[in-house]
Amino acid sequence: MKDAAVNFITRFAPSPTGRLHKGHAYSALLANARARAEGGQFILRIEDIDTTRCKPEFVDGIYEDLAWLGITWPEPVRRQSEHFADYQAALEALKAKGVAYPCFCTRKDIEAEIAGAGAAPHGPDGPIYPGICRDLSADEREAKIAEGTPHAWRLDLAAALALVTGPLEWQDELKGTITATPEELGDVVLARKDTPTSYHLSVVVDDGLQGITHIIRGEDLFHATHIHVVLQRLLGLATPVYHHHGLMLDEHGQRFAKRNKSVTLESLREAGESPEALKRNLLSQGG
């Protein structure tokens, strides 16, 4: 929970699906530097809800890489896989408000629906879910669940927006006041068939529980914020100030990726790179 004496709390929240690379280092260093400059707190969180791709050795690697960069953090570190009950409680709260519905669609079902329609609205992540299961009756939903039909839970965005009063916006340190347009993401998944939460739900719940006041993250997550502010309003959580920094790119103009082992902090360390040189190089690039 938020310390009342600390007015600036930010976090670095990687997923342990591989070793950290230069892009991760930049984001962590920027957040840590801001926390130090503001006399605030930098929190490390491990976002490991994907229990098939996340590995213990990558968690250890995160600790090793951040320590090499000279970054420290308070203990204990929150690991999302240990807090599924918190996300379930939030999901139940959304169900109670009538803004979540079960979705029984497979990927093929969705692709077929979009193909049959001839065209579909697109958002930053591709085609928007066409709402196949949104209008199922309560009896149809209950029957499918009773039969054991696998299902995810989706946000009923139209119902959610009907409950939101006042301006739906957030403050972005680089872009100013942003009016949210969550329609560009549509009825996002809140809990998956094999995981009792999703990125959107878990990150909003955790930021609220940990009292995060400022979120410093890459601009690739800018569009997700349109949905996050909706969930914050529905769950009665404060909306932090956001800073969506530019992404670190390689010599070909491509984003750094975990699959490219040459840019991981582990490989740079093994090649003799000093953390001081890397920090100067990354922070000098701004963002």
MOHUZI-V155550 format. One record per residue. N is the residue number from 0. RES is the residue in one small letter. SS is DSSP state (@ for helix, = for strand, . for the rest). D_LAST is the distance of its C-alpha to the last C-alpha in Angstrom with 1 decimal. Layout:
# MOHUZI-V155550
N;RES;SS;D_LAST + N;RES;SS;D_LAST
This chain:
# MOHUZI-V155550
0;m;.;29.1 + 1;k;.;27.1 + 2;d;.;28.4 + 3;a;.;29.5 + 4;a;.;28.7 + 5;v;.;25.0 + 6;n;.;22.9 + 7;f;.;19.5 + 8;i;=;19.5 + 9;t;=;16.7 + 10;r;=;17.0 + 11;f;=;16.1 + 12;a;.;18.4 + 13;p;.;18.8 + 14;s;.;21.8 + 15;p;.;24.2 + 16;t;.;24.9 + 17;g;.;24.0 + 18;r;.;22.4 + 19;l;.;18.8 + 20;h;=;16.8 + 21;k;@;13.8 + 22;g;@;11.5 + 23;h;@;13.3 + 24;a;@;13.1 + 25;y;@;9.3 + 26;s;@;9.5 + 27;a;@;12.7 + 28;l;@;11.8 + 29;l;@;9.0 + 30;a;@;11.7 + 31;n;@;14.4 + 32;a;@;13.2 + 33;r;@;12.8 + 34;a;@;16.2 + 35;r;@;17.7 + 36;a;@;16.6 + 37;e;.;18.0 + 38;g;.;21.1 + 39;g;.;20.4 + 40;q;=;20.6 + 41;f;=;18.7 + 42;i;=;20.5 + 43;l;=;20.8 + 44;r;=;22.2 + 45;i;=;23.6 + 46;e;.;23.6 + 47;d;.;26.7 + 48;i;.;28.5 + 49;d;.;29.0 + 50;t;.;32.0 + 51;t;.;32.8 + 52;r;.;29.5 + 53;c;.;28.4 + 54;k;.;30.2 + 55;p;@;31.1 + 56;e;@;30.2 + 57;f;@;26.6 + 58;v;@;26.5 + 59;d;@;28.0 + 60;g;@;25.4 + 61;i;@;22.5 + 62;y;@;24.3 + 63;e;@;25.0 + 64;d;@;21.5 + 65;l;@;19.9 + 66;a;@;22.9 + 67;w;@;22.4 + 68;l;.;18.9 + 69;g;.;20.7 + 70;i;.;19.5 + 71;t;.;22.3 + 72;w;.;22.9 + 73;p;.;26.0 + 74;e;.;28.7 + 75;p;.;29.8 + 76;v;.;26.9 + 77;r;=;27.2 + 78;r;=;27.9 + 79;q;@;28.1 + 80;s;@;31.2 + 81;e;@;33.1 + 82;h;.;32.6 + 83;f;@;33.7 + 84;a;@;36.1 + 85;d;@;33.4 + 86;y;@;32.0 + 87;q;@;35.6 + 88;a;@;36.3 + 89;a;@;33.4 + 90;l;@;34.6 + 91;e;@;38.1 + 92;a;@;37.0 + 93;l;@;35.4 + 94;k;@;38.7 + 95;a;@;40.7 + 96;k;.;38.9 + 97;g;.;39.7 + 98;v;.;36.2 + 99;a;=;36.3 + 100;y;=;38.6 + 101;p;=;39.6 + 102;c;=;38.6 + 103;f;.;41.1 + 104;c;.;39.5 + 105;t;.;38.9 + 106;r;@;36.2 + 107;k;@;39.1 + 108;d;@;40.4 + 109;i;@;37.1 + 110;e;@;36.9 + 111;a;@;40.5 + 112;e;@;40.1 + 113;i;@;37.3 + 114;a;@;39.3 + 115;g;@;42.4 + 116;a;@;40.7 + 117;g;.;39.8 + 118;a;.;36.3 + 119;a;.;33.9 + 120;p;.;31.0 + 121;h;=;27.7 + 122;g;=;24.4 + 123;p;.;21.0 + 124;d;.;22.8 + 125;g;=;26.0 + 126;p;=;29.3 + 127;i;.;29.6 + 128;y;.;32.4 + 129;p;.;35.6 + 130;g;.;37.2 + 131;i;.;40.1 + 132;c;.;40.9 + 133;r;.;39.9 + 134;d;.;43.4 + 135;l;.;45.5 + 136;s;.;48.1 + 137;a;@;48.1 + 138;d;@;51.2 + 139;e;@;49.5 + 140;r;@;46.5 + 141;e;@;48.8 + 142;a;@;51.0 + 143;k;@;48.2 + 144;i;@;46.9 + 145;a;@;50.5 + 146;e;.;51.0 + 147;g;.;48.0 + 148;t;.;45.9 + 149;p;.;42.4 + 150;h;.;39.9 + 151;a;=;36.4 + 152;w;=;35.5 + 153;r;=;33.5 + 154;l;=;32.3 + 155;d;.;34.6 + 156;l;@;31.9 + 157;a;@;34.6 + 158;a;@;36.4 + 159;a;@;33.3 + 160;l;@;32.3 + 161;a;@;35.9 + 162;l;@;35.6 + 163;v;.;32.4 + 164;t;.;33.3 + 165;g;.;31.2 + 166;p;.;27.8 + 167;l;.;25.7 + 168;e;=;22.1 + 169;w;=;19.1 + 170;q;=;16.7 + 171;d;=;13.0 + 172;e;.;11.1 + 173;l;.;9.0 + 174;k;.;12.1 + 175;g;=;15.0 + 176;t;=;18.1 + 177;i;=;18.2 + 178;t;=;21.8 + 179;a;.;22.1 + 180;t;.;23.8 + 181;p;@;24.8 + 182;e;@;27.4 + 183;e;@;24.9 + 184;l;.;25.2 + 185;g;.;28.8 + 186;d;.;30.9 + 187;v;.;28.6 + 188;v;=;30.1 + 189;l;=;30.4 + 190;a;=;32.6 + 191;r;.;33.4 + 192;k;.;36.8 + 193;d;.;36.3 + 194;t;.;33.8 + 195;p;.;34.5 + 196;t;.;31.0 + 197;s;.;27.8 + 198;y;@;24.1 + 199;h;@;24.0 + 200;l;@;26.8 + 201;s;@;26.2 + 202;v;@;22.6 + 203;v;@;23.7 + 204;v;@;26.8 + 205;d;@;25.1 + 206;d;@;22.4 + 207;g;@;25.4 + 208;l;@;27.7 + 209;q;.;25.3 + 210;g;.;24.4 + 211;i;.;20.7 + 212;t;.;19.5 + 213;h;=;15.7 + 214;i;=;14.1 + 215;i;=;10.6 + 216;r;=;10.3 + 217;g;=;9.1 + 218;e;@;9.5 + 219;d;@;12.7 + 220;l;@;14.2 + 221;f;.;13.6 + 222;h;.;17.2 + 223;a;@;18.7 + 224;t;@;18.1 + 225;h;@;20.7 + 226;i;@;23.2 + 227;h;@;22.1 + 228;v;@;22.8 + 229;v;@;26.2 + 230;l;@;27.1 + 231;q;@;26.1 + 232;r;@;28.5 + 233;l;@;31.2 + 234;l;.;31.1 + 235;g;.;31.0 + 236;l;.;27.6 + 237;a;.;25.2 + 238;t;.;21.9 + 239;p;.;19.0 + 240;v;=;16.1 + 241;y;=;13.1 + 242;h;=;9.4 + 243;h;=;8.2 + 244;h;=;4.8 + 245;g;.;4.7 + 246;l;.;7.5 + 247;m;.;8.9 + 248;l;=;11.8 + 249;d;.;15.1 + 250;e;.;17.2 + 251;h;.;18.5 + 252;g;.;15.3 + 253;q;.;16.0 + 254;r;=;14.2 + 255;f;.;15.3 + 256;a;.;18.4 + 257;k;.;20.7 + 258;r;.;23.6 + 259;n;.;22.3 + 260;k;@;23.7 + 261;s;@;22.7 + 262;v;@;19.1 + 263;t;=;20.1 + 264;l;@;19.9 + 265;e;@;23.6 + 266;s;@;24.2 + 267;l;@;22.0 + 268;r;@;24.0 + 269;e;@;27.2 + 270;a;.;26.4 + 271;g;.;26.2 + 272;e;.;22.6 + 273;s;.;22.1 + 274;p;@;19.5 + 275;e;@;18.9 + 276;a;@;18.2 + 277;l;@;15.8 + 278;k;@;13.9 + 279;r;@;13.8 + 280;n;@;12.7 + 281;l;@;9.8 + 282;l;@;8.5 + 283;s;.;9.2 + 284;q;.;6.8 + 285;g;.;3.8 + 286;g;.;0.0
